[in-house]
Amino acid sequence: MILKYINERKSWISVFVLFELLLLFMAYLDQNWPLSSVTYFVFLTSVIFVFFLIIRYLRESKFYKSMDNQSAELDTSEIPKPFTPFEKVVAHRLNQQFDKLRSMETENRIQLEEEKDELLSWIHEIKTPLSAMNLIIDRIENPTLKSDLDYEWLRIHMLLDQQLHQKRIAVIESDLYMEEILLESLINEEIRKMKSWCIYKSIGFDIDLQEETVLTDVKWLSFILRQLLSNAVKYSEESDIYIQSKQQNGQVILSIRDEGQGILSKDIPRIFEKGFTSTVQKDHGATGMGLYLAKQAAESLHIKLEVESKPTFGTTITLIFPKKNEVVDLWDSR
């Protein structure tokens, strides 16, 4: 701050030094001026000027130091009290800008909430014609056409479901309800929703659940499993997907293993990033949001996701659930 102040007042200092040098030069040229007296005068004025700069620095820097240490929040109460006319101008303009930014922030927040509500309403409304479409597809006798339409219908349904949860995930903490869940019925329900897709791709399931229950939120766990299972089916062909559960160190471990194309080692650290898609398999229909949202939901449930994969050999994603007392603490802390 001292160097900044000196740099700010360098014009004052330059003018003062110039006058002092001019005075010494005139005393040197004019013999009637005693050089020793002029030198003494220059010394005294220099000392006075230094003290003057120190006093001005202590007074003026207080306001700007407070401004420099101010947080990034739009809080006008943190603006220090101004003393000089220029400080009052700065403080006044800052208050005006803060008020304007707060007003814009409020308007934008209201607009975003309205858009979110409209989108959620639209998603719920579009489910009615989708359900009717599903009933119409069931009446189609041509098996090839029916299978193709089932697959496209499922894609639309899952994209809408993903969009719905993407909007809800911002308030997931207030949407959680912890309860004891039967894993088998939950997994079977998610597989049933993808039945037509699995038949189309000749995908089977091998389920071995040594640990049958888990304490968590059923809606969000369903969403996580939906994203993981859909990815396993999407990147597999004519093979089985293995789902196993066990208990280890008081924690339930649930693993989903496929025999699909696998993931490159360089991609594994990035698969949960927002918008990331495979660097090898260029799927133009991929949004890169499924695993990202699954990761966000898992973190809110204190579920740890681990990935193991080898290209052409398949991928294993493991869900490590928290201990029951940790879930209770999470629920009580809300």
SULQUI-V621442 format. One record per backbone hydrogen bond with DSSP energy under -0.5 kcal/mol. NH is the residue of the N-H (numbers start at 0). CO is the residue of the C=O. If there is no record, write none. Layout:
NH/CO ; NH/CO
This chain:
4/0 ; 5/1 ; 6/2 ; 7/3 ; 8/4 ; 9/6 ; 12/8 ; 13/9 ; 14/10 ; 15/11 ; 16/12 ; 17/13 ; 18/14 ; 19/15 ; 20/16 ; 21/17 ; 22/18 ; 23/19 ; 24/20 ; 25/21 ; 26/22 ; 27/23 ; 28/24 ; 29/25 ; 30/28 ; 32/29 ; 33/31 ; 37/33 ; 38/34 ; 39/35 ; 40/36 ; 41/37 ; 42/38 ; 43/39 ; 44/40 ; 45/41 ; 46/42 ; 47/43 ; 48/44 ; 49/45 ; 50/46 ; 51/47 ; 52/48 ; 53/49 ; 54/50 ; 55/51 ; 56/52 ; 57/53 ; 58/54 ; 59/55 ; 60/56 ; 61/57 ; 62/58 ; 63/59 ; 64/60 ; 65/61 ; 66/62 ; 67/63 ; 68/64 ; 69/66 ; 74/72 ; 75/73 ; 77/74 ; 78/75 ; 87/83 ; 88/84 ; 89/85 ; 90/86 ; 91/87 ; 92/88 ; 93/89 ; 94/90 ; 95/91 ; 96/92 ; 97/93 ; 98/94 ; 99/95 ; 100/96 ; 101/97 ; 102/98 ; 103/99 ; 104/100 ; 105/101 ; 106/102 ; 107/103 ; 108/104 ; 109/105 ; 110/106 ; 111/107 ; 112/108 ; 113/109 ; 114/110 ; 115/111 ; 116/112 ; 117/113 ; 118/114 ; 119/115 ; 120/116 ; 121/117 ; 122/118 ; 123/119 ; 124/120 ; 125/121 ; 126/122 ; 127/124 ; 128/124 ; 129/125 ; 130/126 ; 131/127 ; 132/128 ; 133/129 ; 134/130 ; 135/131 ; 136/132 ; 137/133 ; 138/134 ; 138/135 ; 139/136 ; 142/140 ; 145/141 ; 146/142 ; 147/143 ; 148/144 ; 149/145 ; 150/146 ; 151/147 ; 152/148 ; 153/149 ; 154/150 ; 155/151 ; 156/152 ; 157/153 ; 158/154 ; 159/155 ; 160/156 ; 161/157 ; 162/158 ; 163/159 ; 164/160 ; 165/161 ; 166/162 ; 167/163 ; 168/164 ; 170/167 ; 171/168 ; 173/170 ; 174/171 ; 175/172 ; 178/215 ; 180/213 ; 182/180 ; 182/211 ; 183/211 ; 185/181 ; 186/182 ; 187/183 ; 188/184 ; 189/185 ; 190/186 ; 191/187 ; 192/188 ; 193/189 ; 193/190 ; 194/191 ; 197/193 ; 198/194 ; 199/195 ; 200/196 ; 201/198 ; 202/197 ; 203/238 ; 205/240 ; 206/204 ; 207/205 ; 207/242 ; 209/207 ; 209/244 ; 211/209 ; 213/180 ; 215/178 ; 215/213 ; 217/176 ; 217/215 ; 220/216 ; 221/217 ; 222/218 ; 223/219 ; 224/220 ; 225/221 ; 226/222 ; 227/223 ; 228/224 ; 229/225 ; 230/226 ; 231/227 ; 232/228 ; 233/229 ; 234/230 ; 235/232 ; 237/200 ; 240/203 ; 241/256 ; 242/205 ; 242/240 ; 243/241 ; 243/254 ; 244/207 ; 245/252 ; 247/250 ; 250/247 ; 252/245 ; 253/251 ; 253/318 ; 254/243 ; 255/316 ; 256/241 ; 257/314 ; 260/234 ; 266/263 ; 267/263 ; 268/264 ; 269/266 ; 270/266 ; 270/267 ; 272/269 ; 274/287 ; 275/272 ; 275/287 ; 281/279 ; 282/280 ; 283/281 ; 285/282 ; 292/288 ; 293/289 ; 294/290 ; 295/291 ; 296/292 ; 297/293 ; 298/294 ; 299/295 ; 300/296 ; 301/298 ; 302/297 ; 303/319 ; 305/317 ; 307/315 ; 309/313 ; 311/260 ; 312/309 ; 313/309 ; 315/307 ; 316/255 ; 317/305 ; 317/315 ; 318/253 ; 319/303 ; 319/317 ; 320/251 ; 320/318 ; 325/322 ; 326/322 ; 327/323 ; 328/324 ; 329/325 ; 330/326 ; 331/327 ; 332/328 ; 333/330
